[in-house]
């Protein structure tokens, strides 16, 4: 039983792999000055990049937990999410309203995926 960690930092690894399962650390947007649509779009771009690096893709996502600053942004976030998730490959998902690490952040995601 091996655990592989990639992009290891002091507080977390961005990717952890164990027994064919990939765990990504929480991902936020690339530009926090954008609205919820822009933040969700670039957040999911980062997920795509990490999944590729880890040997997976969005069709292999098992579960996602999405944190939104306010449920007022739920519909707009879902519009981006729905266009991003491949048809027939929707993962198990939860979405909760949460305080963010920085006030300008509107959305964050945590992803678990299988290796492709």
MMTF fields as JSON, N, C-alpha, C and O atoms, coordinates in Angstrom:
{
  "mmtfVersion": "1.0.0",
  "mmtfProducer": "UNKNOWN",
  "numBonds": 463,
  "numAtoms": 464,
  "numGroups": 116,
  "numChains": 1,
  "numModels": 1,
  "chainsPerModel": [1],
  "groupsPerChain": [116],
  "chainIdList": ["A"],
  "bondAtomList": [4, 2, 8, 6, 12, 10, 16, 14, 20, 18, 24, 22, 28, 26, 32, 30, 36, 34, 40, 38, 44, 42, 48, 46, 52, 50, 56, 54, 60, 58, 64, 62, 68, 66, 72, 70, 76, 74, 80, 78, 84, 82, 88, 86, 92, 90, 96, 94, 100, 98, 104, 102, 108, 106, 112, 110, 116, 114, 120, 118, 124, 122, 128, 126, 132, 130, 136, 134, 140, 138, 144, 142, 148, 146, 152, 150, 156, 154, 160, 158, 164, 162, 168, 166, 172, 170, 176, 174, 180, 178, 184, 182, 188, 186, 192, 190, 196, 194, 200, 198, 204, 202, 208, 206, 212, 210, 216, 214, 220, 218, 224, 222, 228, 226, 232, 230, 236, 234, 240, 238, 244, 242, 248, 246, 252, 250, 256, 254, 260, 258, 264, 262, 268, 266, 272, 270, 276, 274, 280, 278, 284, 282, 288, 286, 292, 290, 296, 294, 300, 298, 304, 302, 308, 306, 312, 310, 316, 314, 320, 318, 324, 322, 328, 326, 332, 330, 336, 334, 340, 338, 344, 342, 348, 346, 352, 350, 356, 354, 360, 358, 364, 362, 368, 366, 372, 370, 376, 374, 380, 378, 384, 382, 388, 386, 392, 390, 396, 394, 400, 398, 404, 402, 408, 406, 412, 410, 416, 414, 420, 418, 424, 422, 428, 426, 432, 430, 436, 434, 440, 438, 444, 442, 448, 446, 452, 450, 456, 454, 460, 458],
  "bondOrderList": [1, 1, 1, 1, 1, 1, 1, 1, 1, 1, 1, 1, 1, 1, 1, 1, 1, 1, 1, 1, 1, 1, 1, 1, 1, 1, 1, 1, 1, 1, 1, 1, 1, 1, 1, 1, 1, 1, 1, 1, 1, 1, 1, 1, 1, 1, 1, 1, 1, 1, 1, 1, 1, 1, 1, 1, 1, 1, 1, 1, 1, 1, 1, 1, 1, 1, 1, 1, 1, 1, 1, 1, 1, 1, 1, 1, 1, 1, 1, 1, 1, 1, 1, 1, 1, 1, 1, 1, 1, 1, 1, 1, 1, 1, 1, 1, 1, 1, 1, 1, 1, 1, 1, 1, 1, 1, 1, 1, 1, 1, 1, 1, 1, 1, 1],
  "groupList": [{"groupName": "UNK", "atomNameList": ["N", "CA", "C", "O"], "elementList": ["N", "C", "C", "O"], "formalChargeList": [0, 0, 0, 0], "bondAtomList": [1, 0, 2, 1, 3, 2], "bondOrderList": [1, 1, 2], "singleLetterCode": "X", "chemCompType": "L-PEPTIDE LINKING"}],
  "groupTypeList": [0, 0, 0, 0, 0, 0, 0, 0, 0, 0, 0, 0, 0, 0, 0, 0, 0, 0, 0, 0, 0, 0, 0, 0, 0, 0, 0, 0, 0, 0, 0, 0, 0, 0, 0, 0, 0, 0, 0, 0, 0, 0, 0, 0, 0, 0, 0, 0, 0, 0, 0, 0, 0, 0, 0, 0, 0, 0, 0, 0, 0, 0, 0, 0, 0, 0, 0, 0, 0, 0, 0, 0, 0, 0, 0, 0, 0, 0, 0, 0, 0, 0, 0, 0, 0, 0, 0, 0, 0, 0, 0, 0, 0, 0, 0, 0, 0, 0, 0, 0, 0, 0, 0, 0, 0, 0, 0, 0, 0, 0, 0, 0, 0, 0, 0, 0],
  "groupIdList": [1, 2, 3, 4, 5, 6, 7, 8, 9, 10, 11, 12, 13, 14, 15, 16, 17, 18, 19, 20, 21, 22, 23, 24, 25, 26, 27, 28, 29, 30, 31, 32, 33, 34, 35, 36, 37, 38, 39, 40, 41, 42, 43, 44, 45, 46, 47, 48, 49, 50, 51, 52, 53, 54, 55, 56, 57, 58, 59, 60, 61, 62, 63, 64, 65, 66, 67, 68, 69, 70, 71, 72, 73, 74, 75, 76, 77, 78, 79, 80, 81, 82, 83, 84, 85, 86, 87, 88, 89, 90, 91, 92, 93, 94, 95, 96, 97, 98, 99, 100, 101, 102, 103, 104, 105, 106, 107, 108, 109, 110, 111, 112, 113, 114, 115, 116],
  "secStructList": [7, 7, 3, 3, 3, 3, 3, 3, 7, 1, 1, 7, 3, 3, 3, 3, 3, 3, 6, 6, 3, 3, 3, 3, 3, 3, 3, 7, 7, 1, 7, 6, 6, 1, 7, 2, 2, 2, 2, 2, 2, 2, 2, 2, 2, 2, 2, 2, 2, 2, 2, 2, 2, 2, 6, 7, 7, 4, 4, 4, 3, 3, 3, 3, 3, 3, 3, 3, 1, 7, 4, 4, 4, 2, 2, 2, 2, 2, 2, 2, 2, 2, 2, 2, 1, 7, 6, 6, 7, 7, 7, 3, 3, 3, 3, 3, 3, 7, 7, 7, 1, 1, 6, 6, 7, 7, 3, 3, 3, 3, 3, 3, 3, 3, 7, 7],
  "xCoordList": [0.854, 0.0, 0.902, 1.563, 0.918, 1.747, 0.863, -0.233, 1.364, 0.725, 1.696, 2.852, 1.226, 2.048, 1.519, 0.327, 2.405, 2.036, 2.759, 3.954, 2.022, 2.597, 2.34, 1.337, 3.269, 3.191, 2.98, 1.995, 3.936, 3.86, 4.242, 5.291, 3.388, 3.661, 3.72, 3.623, 3.88, 3.961, 2.653, 2.663, 1.519, 0.221, -0.511, -1.356, -0.192, -0.946, -0.206, 0.69, -0.608, -0.182, -1.333, -2.496, -1.023, -2.097, -2.743, -3.927, -1.97, -2.476, -1.976, -0.795, -2.881, -2.5, -3.155, -4.351, -2.336, -2.836, -2.649, -1.598, -3.7, -3.652, -4.589, -5.784, -4.047, -4.85, -5.758, -6.921, -5.253, -6.02, -6.999, -7.771, -6.972, -7.852, -7.006, -5.928, -7.514, -6.82, -7.608, -8.817, -6.919, -7.52, -6.862, -5.639, -7.655, -7.125, -7.408, -8.462, -6.455, -6.718, -7.751, -8.013, -8.324, -9.317, -8.764, -7.641, -9.565, -9.164, -10.058, -11.276, -9.437, -10.165, -9.819, -9.048, -10.384, -10.211, -8.781, -7.971, -8.499, -7.217, -7.216, -6.161, -8.396, -8.514, -9.717, -10.862, -9.455, -10.522, -11.272, -12.195, -10.884, -11.628, -12.838, -13.668, -12.946, -14.053, -15.319, -15.277, -16.454, -17.726, -17.784, -16.816, -18.908, -19.023, -18.83, -18.254, -19.295, -19.122, -17.648, -17.172, -16.933, -15.505, -14.716, -13.825, -15.036, -14.316, -14.56, -13.63, -15.796, -16.096, -15.38, -14.83, -15.384, -14.732, -13.249, -12.746, -12.543, -11.094, -10.762, -9.713, -11.642, -11.459, -11.502, -10.667, -12.471, -12.599, -11.464, -11.081, -10.923, -9.733, -8.567, -7.811, -8.421, -7.359, -7.572, -6.612, -8.824, -9.135, -8.724, -8.105, -9.068, -8.666, -7.151, -6.673, -6.405, -4.945, -4.389, -3.502, -4.906, -4.429, -4.811, -4.01, -6.022, -6.432, -5.54, -5.137, -5.236, -4.351, -2.985, -2.439, -2.439, -1.142, -1.175, -0.185, -2.316, -2.447, -2.794, -2.817, -3.067, -3.402, -4.88, -5.287, -5.695, -7.14, -7.777, -7.086, -9.091, -9.831, -11.216, -11.568, -11.983, -13.28, -14.278, -15.224, -14.098, -14.985, -14.763, -15.582, -13.658, -13.329, -13.52, -13.096, -14.147, -14.409, -15.452, -16.517, -15.129, -16.032, -16.939, -18.141, -16.347, -17.146, -16.541, -15.344, -17.399, -16.98, -17.768, -18.973, -17.068, -17.723, -17.438, -16.282, -18.498, -18.378, -18.809, -19.842, -17.993, -18.27, -18.528, -17.689, -19.68, -19.984, -20.12, -20.619, -19.67, -19.737, -21.18, -21.515, -22.044, -23.462, -24.296, -23.937, -25.392, -26.28, -26.948, -27.571, -26.831, -27.337, -26.599, -27.124, -25.383, -24.584, -24.769, -24.125, -25.635, -25.805, -26.19, -25.583, -27.168, -27.63, -26.54, -26.33, -25.855, -24.795, -23.625, -23.053, -23.27, -22.202, -22.626, -21.83, -23.874, -24.364, -24.394, -24.193, -24.639, -24.643, -23.263, -23.164, -22.214, -20.85, -20.565, -20.032, -20.915, -20.694, -21.375, -20.76, -22.65, -23.421, -22.807, -22.841, -22.249, -21.596, -20.245, -19.78, -19.62, -18.283, -18.323, -17.453, -19.326, -19.4, -19.849, -20.89, -19.074, -19.472, -20.798, -21.024, -21.653, -22.95, -22.76, -21.942, -23.518, -23.435, -22.324, -22.153, -21.562, -20.429, -20.521, -19.498, -21.725, -21.875, -21.421, -21.872, -20.544, -20.073, -21.083, -22.041, -20.854, -21.563, -21.129, -19.961, -22.061, -21.704, -22.467, -23.611, -21.809, -22.438, -22.069, -20.991, -22.954, -22.666, -23.16, -24.316, -22.278, -22.621, -22.187, -21.236, -22.889, -22.493, -21.439, -21.599, -20.355, -19.249, -18.489, -18.469, -17.872, -16.958, -15.697, -15.243, -15.143, -13.963, -12.694, -12.752, -11.561, -10.273, -9.918, -9.243, -10.382, -10.179, -11.526, -12.307, -11.827, -13.157, -13.556, -14.746, -12.581, -12.904, -13.236, -13.759, -12.943, -13.243, -14.731, -15.344, -15.305, -16.736, -17.033, -18.146, -16.045, -16.292, -14.988, -13.91, -15.109, -13.974, -14.501, -15.67, -13.649, -14.054, -13.006, -11.807, -13.462, -12.611, -13.052, -14.246, -12.108, -12.425, -11.713, -10.558, -12.425, -11.866, -12.161, -13.293, -11.139, -11.297, -10.576, -9.714, -10.963, -10.257, -9.197, -9.341, -8.141, -7.151, -7.794, -8.624, -7.417, -7.984, -7.33, -7.673],
  "yCoordList": [-1.168, 0.0, 1.234, 1.535, 1.939, 3.136, 4.37, 4.325, 5.439, 6.746, 7.63, 7.781, 8.211, 9.11, 10.528, 10.78, 11.443, 12.854, 13.685, 13.505, 14.602, 15.481, 16.932, 17.256, 17.781, 19.211, 19.398, 19.982, 18.882, 18.891, 20.256, 20.802, 20.795, 22.051, 21.821, 20.687, 22.893, 22.791, 22.288, 21.451, 22.794, 22.462, 21.345, 20.672, 21.14, 20.149, 19.761, 20.463, 18.624, 18.208, 18.538, 18.353, 19.024, 19.365, 18.112, 18.123, 17.015, 15.737, 14.628, 14.581, 13.74, 12.542, 11.352, 11.365, 10.316, 9.115, 7.911, 7.733, 7.08, 5.88, 4.83, 5.078, 3.666, 2.55, 2.939, 2.535, 3.707, 4.07, 5.209, 5.533, 5.819, 6.952, 8.215, 8.2, 9.299, 10.584, 11.575, 11.732, 12.232, 13.248, 14.579, 14.701, 15.567, 16.904, 17.794, 17.7, 18.654, 19.634, 20.63, 20.669, 21.414, 22.39, 23.34, 23.829, 23.593, 24.481, 25.711, 25.616, 26.857, 28.119, 28.692, 28.099, 29.824, 30.449, 30.933, 31.004, 31.26, 31.854, 33.364, 33.955, 33.995, 35.45, 35.785, 35.689, 36.174, 36.422, 37.736, 38.057, 38.498, 39.72, 39.435, 40.319, 38.218, 37.856, 37.538, 37.327, 37.507, 37.137, 35.616, 34.921, 35.101, 33.671, 32.837, 31.751, 33.316, 32.575, 32.462, 31.374, 33.555, 33.541, 32.731, 31.97, 32.888, 32.133, 30.639, 29.846, 30.246, 28.819, 28.258, 27.158, 29.004, 28.56, 28.303, 27.242, 29.256, 29.083, 28.076, 27.434, 27.936, 26.911, 25.529, 24.674, 25.314, 24.021, 23.781, 22.634, 24.842, 24.701, 24.15, 23.308, 24.624, 24.129, 22.664, 21.896, 22.273, 20.861, 20.017, 18.966, 20.474, 19.754, 19.567, 18.473, 20.612, 20.554, 19.55, 18.764, 19.574, 18.652, 17.213, 16.299, 17.008, 15.651, 15.091, 13.929, 15.906, 15.457, 15.076, 14.026, 15.926, 15.644, 14.341, 13.613, 14.058, 12.872, 11.615, 10.52, 11.757, 10.592, 10.3, 9.139, 11.351, 11.175, 12.294, 13.056, 12.376, 13.429, 13.562, 12.808, 14.514, 14.791, 13.642, 13.567, 12.75, 11.591, 10.573, 9.676, 10.711, 9.776, 10.377, 9.78, 11.54, 12.135, 11.29, 10.993, 10.911, 10.113, 10.994, 10.748, 12.023, 12.928, 14.323, 14.508, 15.285, 16.685, 17.347, 17.14, 18.14, 18.986, 20.422, 20.832, 21.178, 22.565, 23.465, 23.25, 24.467, 25.449, 26.785, 27.261, 27.39, 28.712, 29.697, 29.358, 30.908, 31.945, 32.266, 32.5, 32.274, 32.544, 31.704, 31.542, 31.177, 30.384, 31.246, 30.711, 32.554, 33.429, 33.16, 33.461, 32.595, 32.283, 30.843, 30.429, 30.08, 28.657, 28.404, 27.551, 29.112, 28.886, 29.224, 28.476, 30.334, 30.731, 29.751, 29.415, 29.296, 28.302, 27.014, 26.412, 26.581, 25.348, 25.43, 24.417, 26.605, 26.758, 26.408, 25.733, 26.863, 26.545, 25.063, 24.379, 24.577, 23.169, 22.239, 21.295, 22.507, 21.635, 21.556, 20.499, 22.654, 22.662, 21.944, 21.449, 21.885, 21.298, 19.778, 19.071, 19.275, 17.841, 17.09, 17.415, 16.085, 15.321, 14.587, 14.027, 14.598, 13.942, 12.473, 11.774, 12.026, 10.641, 10.357, 9.21, 11.372, 11.186, 12.08, 12.416, 12.463, 13.314, 12.555, 11.435, 13.15, 12.486, 12.662, 13.427, 11.952, 12.267, 13.68, 14.031, 14.495, 15.893, 16.451, 16.08, 17.344, 18.125, 19.58, 19.878, 20.473, 21.904, 22.567, 22.406, 23.309, 23.964, 25.421, 25.79, 26.234, 27.621, 27.65, 27.013, 28.398, 28.387, 29.704, 30.415, 30.015, 31.146, 30.749, 29.609, 31.683, 31.406, 31.888, 32.705, 31.373, 31.727, 33.194, 33.81, 33.754, 35.17, 35.751, 35.064, 36.969, 37.53, 37.642, 37.624, 37.758, 37.908, 36.58, 36.578, 35.465, 34.159, 33.855, 34.086, 33.339, 33.039, 31.544, 31.129, 30.722, 29.295, 28.51, 28.998, 27.287, 26.374, 24.96, 24.685, 24.067, 22.685, 21.71, 21.98, 20.593, 19.481, 18.276, 17.992, 17.568, 16.515, 15.218, 15.222, 14.109, 12.756, 12.095, 12.139, 11.477, 10.851, 9.503, 9.208, 8.709, 7.457, 7.693, 8.585, 6.911, 6.991, 6.537, 5.627, 7.161, 6.8, 5.545, 5.083],
  "zCoordList": [0.0, 0.0, 0.0, 0.994, -1.125, -1.216, -1.346, -1.903, -0.828, -0.955, -1.722, -1.328, -2.813, -3.621, -3.451, -3.63, -3.108, -2.934, -3.976, -4.208, -4.606, -5.618, -5.218, -4.583, -5.605, -5.278, -3.771, -3.318, -3.031, -1.572, -1.03, -1.372, -0.189, 0.496, 1.991, 2.46, 2.729, 4.187, 4.781, 5.683, 4.279, 4.854, 4.13, 4.72, 2.847, 2.091, 0.828, 0.361, 0.291, -1.038, -1.975, -1.616, -3.172, -4.12, -4.681, -5.017, -4.787, -5.288, -4.366, -4.024, -3.97, -3.227, -3.936, -4.228, -4.205, -4.878, -3.97, -3.354, -3.9, -3.067, -3.654, -3.819, -3.964, -4.474, -5.642, -5.673, -6.594, -7.774, -7.573, -8.475, -6.394, -6.109, -5.978, -5.383, -6.541, -6.549, -5.704, -5.875, -4.803, -3.946, -4.275, -4.207, -4.626, -4.884, -3.687, -3.059, -3.382, -2.337, -2.867, -4.07, -2.001, -2.407, -3.461, -3.345, -4.489, -5.578, -5.601, -5.452, -5.788, -5.943, -7.315, -8.07, -7.622, -8.936, -9.166, -8.242, -10.416, -10.774, -10.549, -10.32, -10.613, -10.49, -9.617, -10.061, -8.385, -7.414, -7.643, -6.894, -8.671, -8.97, -9.856, -10.069, -10.371, -11.252, -10.461, -9.249, -11.178, -10.559, -10.398, -10.709, -9.915, -9.648, -10.913, -10.847, -12.049, -13.302, -13.658, -13.98, -13.606, -13.905, -12.901, -13.276, -11.627, -10.597, -10.734, -10.588, -11.013, -11.174, -12.396, -12.343, -13.492, -14.722, -14.503, -14.874, -13.905, -13.74, -12.639, -12.684, -11.658, -10.634, -11.282, -10.985, -12.163, -12.834, -13.827, -14.057, -14.418, -15.266, -14.451, -14.935, -13.217, -12.348, -11.997, -11.92, -11.786, -11.524, -12.724, -12.562, -13.934, -15.147, -15.2, -15.501, -14.914, -14.958, -13.954, -14.287, -12.728, -11.702, -12.019, -11.821, -12.508, -12.87, -13.974, -13.921, -14.961, -16.045, -15.483, -15.824, -14.627, -14.012, -13.21, -13.155, -12.594, -11.749, -12.54, -11.976, -13.848, -14.656, -14.695, -14.746, -14.671, -14.691, -15.516, -16.193, -15.445, -16.141, -15.505, -14.597, -15.987, -15.356, -15.492, -14.707, -16.458, -16.581, -15.47, -15.275, -14.744, -13.669, -12.275, -11.285, -12.186, -10.872, -10.148, -10.691, -8.922, -8.097, -7.255, -7.146, -6.66, -5.827, -5.831, -6.049, -5.587, -5.493, -4.377, -4.232, -3.6, -2.601, -2.994, -3.098, -3.21, -3.637, -2.483, -1.847, -2.238, -1.187, -1.875, -2.64, -1.611, -2.155, -1.003, 0.07, -1.243, -0.211, 0.14, 1.301, -0.896, -0.675, -1.63, -2.796, -1.143, -1.986, -3.055, -3.972, -2.953, -4.02, -5.329, -6.401, -5.261, -6.445, -6.925, -7.889, -6.269, -6.562, -8.021, -8.668, -8.546, -9.928, -10.945, -11.899, -10.749, -11.69, -11.638, -12.675, -10.455, -10.323, -11.015, -11.734, -10.807, -11.424, -12.945, -13.614, -13.504, -14.962, -15.528, -16.553, -14.867, -15.305, -15.061, -15.935, -13.89, -13.533, -14.532, -15.029, -14.824, -15.716, -17.11, -17.739, -17.597, -18.906, -18.871, -19.898, -17.711, -17.554, -17.374, -17.883, -16.653, -16.367, -17.622, -18.194, -18.057, -19.239, -18.999, -17.926, -19.996, -19.877, -19.518, -20.117, -18.547, -18.107, -17.117, -16.702, -16.725, -15.816, -14.578, -13.982, -14.191, -13.01, -11.762, -11.521, -10.977, -9.756, -8.621, -8.737, -7.54, -6.304, -5.93, -6.094, -5.428, -5.186, -3.998, -3.738, -3.29, -2.238, -2.478, -2.993, -2.108, -2.213, -0.937, -0.547, -0.296, 0.954, 0.935, 0.246, 1.69, 1.884, 2.983, 4.024, 2.744, 3.698, 3.684, 2.679, 4.802, 4.862, 4.094, 4.185, 3.346, 2.535, 3.239, 4.158, 2.797, 3.395, 3.17, 3.995, 2.035, 1.726, 1.332, 0.674, 1.701, 1.455, -0.015, -0.329, -0.923, -2.341, -3.027, -4.141, -2.383, -2.963, -2.852, -1.809, -3.928, -3.977, -4.022, -3.702, -4.418, -4.596, -4.446, -4.785, -3.932, -3.795, -4.009, -3.739, -4.49, -4.732, -4.218, -4.281, -3.717, -3.333, -4.16, -4.245, -4.769, -5.733, -5.367, -4.941, -5.543, -5.451, -6.789, -7.27, -7.396, -8.715, -8.745, -7.918, -9.727, -9.994, -11.048, -11.885, -11.018, -12.089, -13.397, -13.403, -14.484, -15.792, -16.323, -17.411]
}
